[in-house]
Amino acid sequence: MSDTLAVNQNLQPVINGSDGDLGLKESAFTHEYTATEPNEGGDLTVTESLNNNVLRTFTAESGDNQELDVGDLDFIRSPNGVNNLTVVAENEWGATKTRRLTFTRDESKIDVILANPLSADVMPTRAFLRVSRFIPEGALFQVEICNNAYDEEPDWEDCTEAVINSEIHYFTNKTKAEEDWGVGIRVNVDRNNVTGFVCYVAGISGAFDGETVEGS
């Protein structure tokens, strides 16, 4: 047996810990681990994946602490139920070590609301909204908007059909209690017992305009 073959028998990298289940997760999270090259040599190439989709591939120095980051967007795009994570460490000779992990996502509702109203110099009279989303058939989807978001009890108006059909929503409310006009938006999703499908809201965009009214 050649010296090269003898050395290659001992080149498998090491990833600390063991395969297993990370349990129930309700939001984005990180998992810490360490990948080590037990032989004298170069760095490791590490690939992290979620449900067979690569999250990142990078060069890691042997023994450095790493964080597998399941970010907000990755998490909300993960289906309800068991999800698979893998970490593969490969050294310069092509030897690999794989760590296999799972976590469970169990969410039935999504509630999104603007943290701060969109200020308006005049009374907003119409708005056009886009909601980037994936809502499985059978799930419940609702979008609401108001033009007096600074009020203690805003007049929320349903604009779901306008969003679905890419149409303009015309505000019916013409009054406010507070000094300023402001647009508020909230989105509600209920899986309605639909399982096994990705369900998420990725972003909200749009525009509004209005007119000056007496007393505003």
C-alpha positions as CSV (number, residue, x, y, z in Angstrom):
1,M,0.0,0.0,0.0
2,S,1.4,3.4,-1.0
3,D,2.0,6.1,1.6
4,T,-0.7,8.2,-0.1
5,L,-3.3,5.6,0.3
6,A,-2.3,5.0,4.0
7,V,-2.7,8.7,4.7
8,N,-6.1,9.0,2.9
9,Q,-7.6,6.4,5.2
10,N,-7.5,9.1,8.0
11,L,-8.6,12.2,6.3
12,Q,-12.3,12.4,7.2
13,P,-13.2,15.7,8.8
14,V,-15.0,15.9,12.1
15,I,-18.2,17.8,12.9
16,N,-18.9,18.0,16.6
17,G,-22.1,16.7,18.1
18,S,-24.3,14.0,16.5
19,D,-27.2,13.7,14.1
20,G,-30.5,14.5,15.7
21,D,-33.6,16.6,16.1
22,L,-33.5,20.2,17.1
23,G,-37.2,20.2,18.2
24,L,-40.0,22.6,17.5
25,K,-39.0,26.0,16.1
26,E,-41.3,29.0,16.0
27,S,-39.1,31.5,14.3
28,A,-35.7,32.0,12.6
29,F,-32.8,30.4,14.5
30,T,-29.1,29.5,14.4
31,H,-27.3,26.3,15.2
32,E,-23.7,26.3,16.4
33,Y,-21.2,23.7,15.4
34,T,-17.5,23.2,14.8
35,A,-15.8,21.5,11.8
36,T,-12.3,20.2,12.3
37,E,-9.6,18.7,10.1
38,P,-7.9,16.0,12.2
39,N,-4.9,15.8,9.9
40,E,-2.3,18.5,9.2
41,G,-3.6,20.3,6.1
42,G,-5.5,23.1,4.7
43,D,-9.0,24.6,5.4
44,L,-12.3,22.9,5.0
45,T,-15.0,23.6,2.4
46,V,-18.4,23.6,4.3
47,T,-21.8,23.5,2.7
48,E,-25.0,24.1,4.7
49,S,-28.4,23.1,3.2
50,L,-32.0,23.3,4.2
51,N,-34.3,20.8,2.6
52,N,-31.7,20.1,-0.1
53,N,-31.4,23.8,-0.9
54,V,-27.9,25.2,-0.3
55,L,-27.9,28.1,2.2
56,R,-24.2,28.8,1.9
57,T,-20.8,27.3,0.9
58,F,-17.7,28.7,2.4
59,T,-14.1,28.0,3.4
60,A,-13.8,27.3,7.1
61,E,-10.6,27.2,9.2
62,S,-10.3,24.0,11.1
63,G,-11.7,24.2,14.6
64,D,-13.5,27.6,14.2
65,N,-16.9,27.9,15.6
66,Q,-19.6,28.2,13.0
67,E,-23.3,29.2,12.9
68,L,-25.8,27.6,10.6
69,D,-28.3,30.5,10.2
70,V,-31.9,29.7,9.3
71,G,-33.0,33.3,8.6
72,D,-36.4,34.8,8.6
73,L,-37.1,34.2,4.9
74,D,-35.7,30.7,4.9
75,F,-37.8,29.9,7.9
76,I,-41.1,31.2,6.6
77,R,-40.5,29.4,3.3
78,S,-40.1,26.1,5.2
79,P,-43.2,23.9,5.1
80,N,-45.0,23.0,8.3
81,G,-43.8,19.6,9.6
82,V,-40.3,18.1,9.7
83,N,-37.5,20.0,7.9
84,N,-34.0,18.7,7.1
85,L,-30.7,20.5,7.7
86,T,-27.3,19.2,6.5
87,V,-23.8,20.3,7.1
88,V,-21.1,18.8,4.8
89,A,-17.4,19.4,5.5
90,E,-14.9,18.5,2.8
91,N,-11.1,18.6,3.1
92,E,-8.6,19.2,0.3
93,W,-8.3,15.4,-0.4
94,G,-12.1,15.1,-1.1
95,A,-12.9,13.3,2.2
96,T,-16.3,14.4,3.7
97,K,-18.3,14.3,6.9
98,T,-22.0,15.0,7.0
99,R,-24.1,16.1,9.9
100,R,-27.8,15.6,9.5
101,L,-30.3,17.5,11.7
102,T,-34.1,18.0,11.7
103,F,-36.4,20.6,13.1
104,T,-40.2,20.9,13.2
105,R,-42.1,24.0,12.1
106,D,-45.7,24.3,13.3
107,E,-47.4,27.6,12.5
108,S,-51.0,28.1,11.6
109,K,-51.3,31.9,11.4
110,I,-49.3,34.8,10.0
111,D,-50.0,38.4,11.2
112,V,-48.1,41.3,9.6
113,I,-48.7,44.9,10.5
114,L,-46.8,48.1,9.7
115,A,-44.8,49.1,12.8
116,N,-45.3,52.8,11.9
117,P,-48.0,54.4,9.8
118,L,-47.0,55.9,6.4
119,S,-47.5,59.7,7.0
120,A,-49.6,61.7,4.5
121,D,-49.8,65.5,4.0
122,V,-53.4,65.1,2.7
123,M,-56.2,62.7,3.1
124,P,-55.3,59.4,1.3
125,T,-58.1,58.6,-1.1
126,R,-56.7,55.6,-3.0
127,A,-53.9,53.0,-2.7
128,F,-52.4,50.2,-4.7
129,L,-50.8,47.3,-2.8
130,R,-48.7,44.3,-3.8
131,V,-48.2,41.5,-1.2
132,S,-45.5,39.0,-2.2
133,R,-46.8,35.7,-0.9
134,F,-47.4,32.1,-1.4
135,I,-50.8,31.1,0.1
136,P,-51.9,27.4,-0.5
137,E,-55.4,26.7,-1.8
138,G,-57.8,26.5,1.1
139,A,-55.8,28.8,3.4
140,L,-57.5,32.2,4.4
141,F,-55.8,35.4,3.2
142,Q,-56.9,38.9,4.2
143,V,-55.4,42.4,3.6
144,E,-56.7,45.5,5.4
145,I,-55.8,49.1,5.0
146,C,-56.7,52.4,6.7
147,N,-56.0,56.1,6.0
148,N,-56.4,57.2,9.7
149,A,-53.7,54.9,11.2
150,Y,-52.8,57.4,13.9
151,D,-56.2,57.2,15.4
152,E,-56.7,55.0,18.5
153,E,-59.3,53.0,16.6
154,P,-58.4,53.2,12.9
155,D,-61.1,52.5,10.3
156,W,-59.8,49.3,8.7
157,E,-61.0,48.5,5.2
158,D,-60.8,45.2,3.5
159,C,-58.7,45.4,0.3
160,T,-58.1,41.7,-0.2
161,E,-59.8,41.5,-3.6
162,A,-58.0,44.6,-4.8
163,V,-54.6,43.0,-3.9
164,I,-55.6,39.6,-5.5
165,N,-56.8,41.3,-8.7
166,S,-54.0,44.0,-8.8
167,E,-56.6,46.8,-8.6
168,I,-56.7,50.2,-6.9
169,H,-58.4,50.4,-3.5
170,Y,-60.5,53.5,-2.9
171,F,-60.8,54.5,0.7
172,T,-64.3,55.0,2.0
173,N,-63.2,56.7,5.3
174,K,-63.1,60.5,5.2
175,T,-62.5,61.4,8.8
176,K,-59.8,61.2,11.5
177,A,-59.6,61.9,15.2
178,E,-55.9,62.7,15.4
179,E,-54.0,65.6,13.7
180,D,-52.3,63.7,10.9
181,W,-53.4,61.3,8.2
182,G,-51.5,58.1,7.9
183,V,-51.8,54.8,6.0
184,G,-51.7,51.5,7.9
185,I,-51.6,48.0,6.4
186,R,-52.1,44.6,8.0
187,V,-52.1,41.2,6.5
188,N,-53.6,38.0,8.1
189,V,-53.1,34.5,6.9
190,D,-54.7,31.4,8.5
191,R,-53.6,28.0,7.2
192,N,-57.2,26.8,7.9
193,N,-55.8,23.2,8.6
194,V,-54.1,23.0,5.2
195,T,-50.9,21.0,5.8
196,G,-47.9,20.0,3.8
197,F,-47.5,23.2,1.8
198,V,-45.3,26.2,2.1
199,C,-47.2,29.3,3.3
200,Y,-45.6,32.7,3.6
201,V,-45.7,36.5,3.2
202,A,-42.4,37.8,1.9
203,G,-43.1,41.6,1.5
204,I,-45.5,44.4,1.0
205,S,-45.1,47.3,-1.5
206,G,-47.3,49.9,-3.2
207,A,-48.3,53.5,-3.3
208,F,-51.1,55.9,-2.3
209,D,-52.3,59.4,-3.1
210,G,-55.0,61.7,-1.9
211,E,-56.5,65.2,-1.8
212,T,-56.8,68.1,0.7
213,V,-60.1,68.2,2.6
214,E,-61.5,70.9,4.8
215,G,-60.1,70.8,8.3
216,S,-57.2,68.5,7.5
